[in-house]
Amino acid sequence: MYKVNETCIGCGACTGVCPEVFDLNDDGLAENIIGEVPAELEAAAQEAAEACPVGAIVNE
């Protein structure tokens, strides 16, 4: 499961790469919008994690 941790700076890189899994909340920080990532979105979620400049997305 991909999870955004507290180091998020709200840059939006993850939402640009994988908007099906990540979105910015009212505070301007990224959050997961689904629980388990379906197989067809796994590569995009991993790409979003790799695009994060502060490493705020982890796959637990």
MMTF fields as JSON, N, C-alpha, C and O atoms, coordinates in Angstrom:
{
  "mmtfVersion": "1.0.0",
  "mmtfProducer": "UNKNOWN",
  "numBonds": 239,
  "numAtoms": 240,
  "numGroups": 60,
  "numChains": 1,
  "numModels": 1,
  "chainsPerModel": [1],
  "groupsPerChain": [60],
  "chainIdList": ["A"],
  "bondAtomList": [4, 2, 8, 6, 12, 10, 16, 14, 20, 18, 24, 22, 28, 26, 32, 30, 36, 34, 40, 38, 44, 42, 48, 46, 52, 50, 56, 54, 60, 58, 64, 62, 68, 66, 72, 70, 76, 74, 80, 78, 84, 82, 88, 86, 92, 90, 96, 94, 100, 98, 104, 102, 108, 106, 112, 110, 116, 114, 120, 118, 124, 122, 128, 126, 132, 130, 136, 134, 140, 138, 144, 142, 148, 146, 152, 150, 156, 154, 160, 158, 164, 162, 168, 166, 172, 170, 176, 174, 180, 178, 184, 182, 188, 186, 192, 190, 196, 194, 200, 198, 204, 202, 208, 206, 212, 210, 216, 214, 220, 218, 224, 222, 228, 226, 232, 230, 236, 234],
  "bondOrderList": [1, 1, 1, 1, 1, 1, 1, 1, 1, 1, 1, 1, 1, 1, 1, 1, 1, 1, 1, 1, 1, 1, 1, 1, 1, 1, 1, 1, 1, 1, 1, 1, 1, 1, 1, 1, 1, 1, 1, 1, 1, 1, 1, 1, 1, 1, 1, 1, 1, 1, 1, 1, 1, 1, 1, 1, 1, 1, 1],
  "groupList": [{"groupName": "MET", "atomNameList": ["N", "CA", "C", "O"], "elementList": ["N", "C", "C", "O"], "formalChargeList": [0, 0, 0, 0], "bondAtomList": [1, 0, 2, 1, 3, 2], "bondOrderList": [1, 1, 2], "singleLetterCode": "M", "chemCompType": "L-PEPTIDE LINKING"}, {"groupName": "TYR", "atomNameList": ["N", "CA", "C", "O"], "elementList": ["N", "C", "C", "O"], "formalChargeList": [0, 0, 0, 0], "bondAtomList": [1, 0, 2, 1, 3, 2], "bondOrderList": [1, 1, 2], "singleLetterCode": "Y", "chemCompType": "L-PEPTIDE LINKING"}, {"groupName": "LYS", "atomNameList": ["N", "CA", "C", "O"], "elementList": ["N", "C", "C", "O"], "formalChargeList": [0, 0, 0, 0], "bondAtomList": [1, 0, 2, 1, 3, 2], "bondOrderList": [1, 1, 2], "singleLetterCode": "K", "chemCompType": "L-PEPTIDE LINKING"}, {"groupName": "VAL", "atomNameList": ["N", "CA", "C", "O"], "elementList": ["N", "C", "C", "O"], "formalChargeList": [0, 0, 0, 0], "bondAtomList": [1, 0, 2, 1, 3, 2], "bondOrderList": [1, 1, 2], "singleLetterCode": "V", "chemCompType": "L-PEPTIDE LINKING"}, {"groupName": "ASN", "atomNameList": ["N", "CA", "C", "O"], "elementList": ["N", "C", "C", "O"], "formalChargeList": [0, 0, 0, 0], "bondAtomList": [1, 0, 2, 1, 3, 2], "bondOrderList": [1, 1, 2], "singleLetterCode": "N", "chemCompType": "L-PEPTIDE LINKING"}, {"groupName": "GLU", "atomNameList": ["N", "CA", "C", "O"], "elementList": ["N", "C", "C", "O"], "formalChargeList": [0, 0, 0, 0], "bondAtomList": [1, 0, 2, 1, 3, 2], "bondOrderList": [1, 1, 2], "singleLetterCode": "E", "chemCompType": "L-PEPTIDE LINKING"}, {"groupName": "THR", "atomNameList": ["N", "CA", "C", "O"], "elementList": ["N", "C", "C", "O"], "formalChargeList": [0, 0, 0, 0], "bondAtomList": [1, 0, 2, 1, 3, 2], "bondOrderList": [1, 1, 2], "singleLetterCode": "T", "chemCompType": "L-PEPTIDE LINKING"}, {"groupName": "CYS", "atomNameList": ["N", "CA", "C", "O"], "elementList": ["N", "C", "C", "O"], "formalChargeList": [0, 0, 0, 0], "bondAtomList": [1, 0, 2, 1, 3, 2], "bondOrderList": [1, 1, 2], "singleLetterCode": "C", "chemCompType": "L-PEPTIDE LINKING"}, {"groupName": "ILE", "atomNameList": ["N", "CA", "C", "O"], "elementList": ["N", "C", "C", "O"], "formalChargeList": [0, 0, 0, 0], "bondAtomList": [1, 0, 2, 1, 3, 2], "bondOrderList": [1, 1, 2], "singleLetterCode": "I", "chemCompType": "L-PEPTIDE LINKING"}, {"groupName": "GLY", "atomNameList": ["N", "CA", "C", "O"], "elementList": ["N", "C", "C", "O"], "formalChargeList": [0, 0, 0, 0], "bondAtomList": [1, 0, 2, 1, 3, 2], "bondOrderList": [1, 1, 2], "singleLetterCode": "G", "chemCompType": "PEPTIDE LINKING"}, {"groupName": "ALA", "atomNameList": ["N", "CA", "C", "O"], "elementList": ["N", "C", "C", "O"], "formalChargeList": [0, 0, 0, 0], "bondAtomList": [1, 0, 2, 1, 3, 2], "bondOrderList": [1, 1, 2], "singleLetterCode": "A", "chemCompType": "L-PEPTIDE LINKING"}, {"groupName": "PRO", "atomNameList": ["N", "CA", "C", "O"], "elementList": ["N", "C", "C", "O"], "formalChargeList": [0, 0, 0, 0], "bondAtomList": [1, 0, 2, 1, 3, 2], "bondOrderList": [1, 1, 2], "singleLetterCode": "P", "chemCompType": "L-PEPTIDE LINKING"}, {"groupName": "PHE", "atomNameList": ["N", "CA", "C", "O"], "elementList": ["N", "C", "C", "O"], "formalChargeList": [0, 0, 0, 0], "bondAtomList": [1, 0, 2, 1, 3, 2], "bondOrderList": [1, 1, 2], "singleLetterCode": "F", "chemCompType": "L-PEPTIDE LINKING"}, {"groupName": "ASP", "atomNameList": ["N", "CA", "C", "O"], "elementList": ["N", "C", "C", "O"], "formalChargeList": [0, 0, 0, 0], "bondAtomList": [1, 0, 2, 1, 3, 2], "bondOrderList": [1, 1, 2], "singleLetterCode": "D", "chemCompType": "L-PEPTIDE LINKING"}, {"groupName": "LEU", "atomNameList": ["N", "CA", "C", "O"], "elementList": ["N", "C", "C", "O"], "formalChargeList": [0, 0, 0, 0], "bondAtomList": [1, 0, 2, 1, 3, 2], "bondOrderList": [1, 1, 2], "singleLetterCode": "L", "chemCompType": "L-PEPTIDE LINKING"}, {"groupName": "GLN", "atomNameList": ["N", "CA", "C", "O"], "elementList": ["N", "C", "C", "O"], "formalChargeList": [0, 0, 0, 0], "bondAtomList": [1, 0, 2, 1, 3, 2], "bondOrderList": [1, 1, 2], "singleLetterCode": "Q", "chemCompType": "L-PEPTIDE LINKING"}],
  "groupTypeList": [0, 1, 2, 3, 4, 5, 6, 7, 8, 9, 7, 9, 10, 7, 6, 9, 3, 7, 11, 5, 3, 12, 13, 14, 4, 13, 13, 9, 14, 10, 5, 4, 8, 8, 9, 5, 3, 11, 10, 5, 14, 5, 10, 10, 10, 15, 5, 10, 10, 5, 10, 7, 11, 3, 9, 10, 8, 3, 4, 5],
  "groupIdList": [1, 2, 3, 4, 5, 6, 7, 8, 9, 10, 11, 12, 13, 14, 15, 16, 17, 18, 19, 20, 21, 22, 23, 24, 25, 26, 27, 28, 29, 30, 31, 32, 33, 34, 35, 36, 37, 38, 39, 40, 41, 42, 43, 44, 45, 46, 47, 48, 49, 50, 51, 52, 53, 54, 55, 56, 57, 58, 59, 60],
  "secStructList": [7, 3, 3, 3, 7, 6, 6, 7, 7, 7, 7, 7, 2, 2, 2, 2, 2, 7, 6, 6, 6, 3, 3, 3, 7, 6, 6, 1, 7, 3, 3, 3, 1, 1, 1, 1, 7, 7, 4, 4, 4, 2, 2, 2, 2, 2, 2, 2, 2, 2, 2, 7, 6, 6, 7, 7, 3, 3, 3, 7],
  "xCoordList": [0.845, 0.0, 0.888, 1.787, 0.634, 1.393, 0.8, -0.414, 1.689, 1.246, 2.108, 3.323, 1.47, 2.183, 2.505, 1.618, 3.771, 4.133, 4.228, 3.929, 4.647, 4.628, 5.681, 5.693, 6.567, 7.579, 7.077, 7.822, 5.833, 5.256, 5.335, 5.026, 5.763, 5.843, 4.752, 4.698, 3.888, 2.78, 3.156, 2.49, 4.207, 4.653, 3.709, 3.662, 2.962, 1.998, 2.561, 1.844, 3.826, 4.413, 3.634, 3.378, 3.263, 2.558, 1.182, 0.747, 0.511, -0.816, -0.725, -1.645, 0.371, 0.584, 0.856, 0.451, 1.541, 1.899, 0.774, 0.5, 0.124, -0.878, -2.079, -2.246, -2.908, -4.055, -5.125, -6.017, -5.046, -6.007, -5.742, -6.624, -4.524, -4.147, -3.893, -4.183, -3.355, -2.966, -3.691, -3.981, -3.977, -4.589, -4.063, -3.538, -4.2, -3.825, -5.04, -6.141, -4.835, -5.941, -6.122, -5.45, -7.017, -7.305, -6.107, -6.048, -5.151, -3.939, -2.857, -1.78, -3.15, -2.197, -1.16, -0.168, -1.39, -0.47, -1.076, -2.297, -0.22, -0.697, -1.293, -0.908, -2.242, -2.844, -3.296, -3.513, -3.435, -3.974, -5.471, -6.135, -6.008, -7.457, -8.078, -9.3, -7.236, -7.727, -6.857, -5.745, -7.357, -6.58, -5.558, -4.488, -5.89, -4.991, -4.942, -5.976, -3.753, -3.565, -3.811, -3.158, -4.741, -4.99, -3.762, -2.948, -3.651, -2.485, -2.234, -1.083, -3.292, -3.121, -2.586, -2.158, -2.604, -2.078, -0.765, -0.19, -0.295, 0.913, 2.132, 2.877, 2.339, 3.498, 3.417, 4.43, 2.233, 2.058, 2.264, 2.854, 1.789, 1.983, 3.463, 3.95, 4.178, 5.622, 6.348, 7.279, 5.929, 6.535, 6.296, 7.186, 5.099, 4.789, 5.683, 6.17, 5.899, 6.773, 8.197, 8.855, 8.663, 10.009, 10.123, 11.209, 9.021, 9.03, 9.002, 9.298, 8.654, 8.563, 9.949, 10.849, 10.131, 11.467, 11.935, 13.125, 11.022, 11.421, 11.197, 11.365, 10.824, 10.643, 9.504, 9.582, 8.433, 7.315, 6.35, 5.447, 6.517, 5.612, 6.349, 7.394, 5.802, 6.401, 5.413, 4.2, 5.938, 5.113, 5.251, 6.273, 4.23, 4.271, 3.593, 3.53],
  "yCoordList": [-1.186, 0.0, 1.246, 1.376, 2.139, 3.386, 4.377, 4.568, 5.002, 5.931, 7.188, 7.114, 8.34, 9.615, 9.902, 9.874, 10.176, 10.45, 11.951, 12.772, 12.291, 13.679, 14.568, 15.773, 14.012, 14.846, 15.513, 16.26, 15.258, 15.846, 17.376, 17.997, 17.964, 19.427, 20.009, 21.22, 19.141, 19.607, 20.066, 20.939, 19.503, 19.946, 19.498, 20.13, 18.434, 17.958, 17.018, 16.627, 16.643, 15.732, 14.425, 13.922, 13.882, 12.595, 12.701, 11.78, 13.803, 13.968, 14.143, 13.771, 14.705, 14.849, 13.514, 13.292, 12.631, 11.322, 10.308, 9.519, 10.327, 9.291, 9.876, 9.611, 10.662, 11.287, 10.287, 10.632, 9.066, 8.037, 7.552, 6.978, 7.784, 7.306, 8.452, 8.326, 9.572, 10.681, 11.969, 12.222, 12.777, 14.088, 15.004, 14.534, 16.299, 17.253, 17.542, 17.756, 17.546, 17.811, 19.317, 20.118, 19.694, 21.111, 21.881, 23.104, 21.173, 21.809, 21.926, 22.466, 21.416, 21.471, 20.366, 20.431, 19.352, 18.229, 17.003, 16.856, 16.127, 14.93, 13.933, 13.86, 13.173, 12.088, 11.009, 11.263, 9.801, 8.692, 8.888, 9.269, 8.635, 8.722, 7.346, 7.219, 6.309, 4.935, 4.134, 4.548, 2.993, 2.139, 1.333, 1.835, 0.093, -0.766, -0.304, -0.032, -0.22, 0.202, -1.007, -2.038, -0.893, -2.004, -2.268, -1.375, -3.488, -3.906, -2.997, -2.72, -2.535, -1.703, -0.302, 0.41, 0.099, 1.409, 1.31, 2.328, 0.09, -0.131, 0.591, 1.235, 0.494, 1.136, 2.652, 3.304, 3.22, 4.673, 5.135, 6.191, 4.365, 4.714, 4.671, 5.534, 3.68, 3.583, 4.751, 5.307, 5.123, 6.269, 7.553, 8.398, 7.694, 8.866, 8.901, 9.963, 7.745, 7.675, 8.086, 8.809, 7.629, 7.967, 9.435, 10.01, 10.044, 11.455, 12.407, 13.592, 11.905, 12.77, 13.28, 12.483, 14.606, 15.15, 14.968, 15.107, 14.661, 14.485, 13.048, 12.764, 12.152, 10.747, 10.527, 9.669, 11.311, 11.239, 10.088, 9.851, 9.378, 8.265, 6.958, 6.715, 6.13, 4.825, 3.731, 3.926, 2.588, 1.425, 0.462, -0.208, 0.398, -0.452, -1.764, -2.605],
  "zCoordList": [0.0, 0.0, 0.0, 0.831, -0.917, -0.99, -0.002, 0.067, 0.761, 1.788, 1.748, 1.562, 1.923, 1.975, 3.437, 4.29, 3.725, 5.118, 5.389, 4.522, 6.603, 7.071, 6.432, 6.684, 5.61, 4.972, 3.693, 3.06, 3.304, 2.092, 2.148, 3.165, 1.015, 0.918, 0.01, -0.207, -0.516, -1.337, -2.723, -3.279, -3.303, -4.631, -5.74, -6.796, -5.526, -6.512, -7.558, -8.479, -7.443, -8.43, -8.509, -9.603, -7.38, -7.365, -8.019, -8.71, -7.804, -8.402, -9.909, -10.637, -10.375, -11.811, -12.483, -13.624, -11.776, -12.322, -12.146, -13.05, -10.99, -10.686, -9.932, -8.741, -10.609, -9.94, -9.511, -8.737, -10.0, -9.59, -8.166, -7.527, -7.67, -6.334, -5.361, -4.171, -5.85, -4.973, -5.349, -6.518, -4.326, -4.522, -3.431, -2.422, -3.626, -2.587, -1.715, -2.223, -0.403, 0.519, 0.72, 0.07, 1.609, 1.86, 2.393, 2.267, 2.988, 3.5, 2.425, 2.677, 1.224, 0.133, 0.14, -0.586, 0.961, 1.048, 0.381, 0.326, -0.123, -0.811, 0.17, 1.337, -0.345, 0.414, -0.548, -1.732, -0.025, -0.805, -0.938, 0.027, -2.114, -2.271, -2.445, -2.529, -2.499, -2.484, -1.539, -1.209, -1.102, -0.204, -0.983, -1.327, -1.255, -2.019, -3.47, -4.08, -4.006, -5.399, -6.3, -6.139, -7.243, -8.158, -9.038, -9.278, -9.503, -10.289, -11.485, -11.821, -12.126, -13.312, -12.995, -13.904, -11.73, -11.329, -10.558, -10.174, -10.335, -9.535, -10.122, -9.383, -11.414, -12.043, -11.923, -11.67, -12.101, -11.99, -10.55, -10.323, -9.58, -8.168, -7.814, -7.084, -8.322, -8.077, -8.73, -8.149, -9.929, -10.614, -9.811, -9.706, -9.249, -8.422, -7.19, -6.803, -6.577, -5.403, -5.775, -5.027, -6.919, -7.368, -7.773, -7.704, -8.191, -8.588, -7.398, -7.547, -6.233, -5.051, -4.676, -4.411, -4.65, -4.376, -2.94, -2.658, -2.033, -0.626, -0.143, 1.043, -1.041, -0.651, 0.32, 1.2, 0.158, 1.113, 0.848, 1.651, -0.245, -0.572, -0.36, -0.963, 0.494, 0.789, 0.446, 0.52, 0.073, -0.219, 0.951, 1.098, 1.768, 2.974, 2.727, 3.624]
}
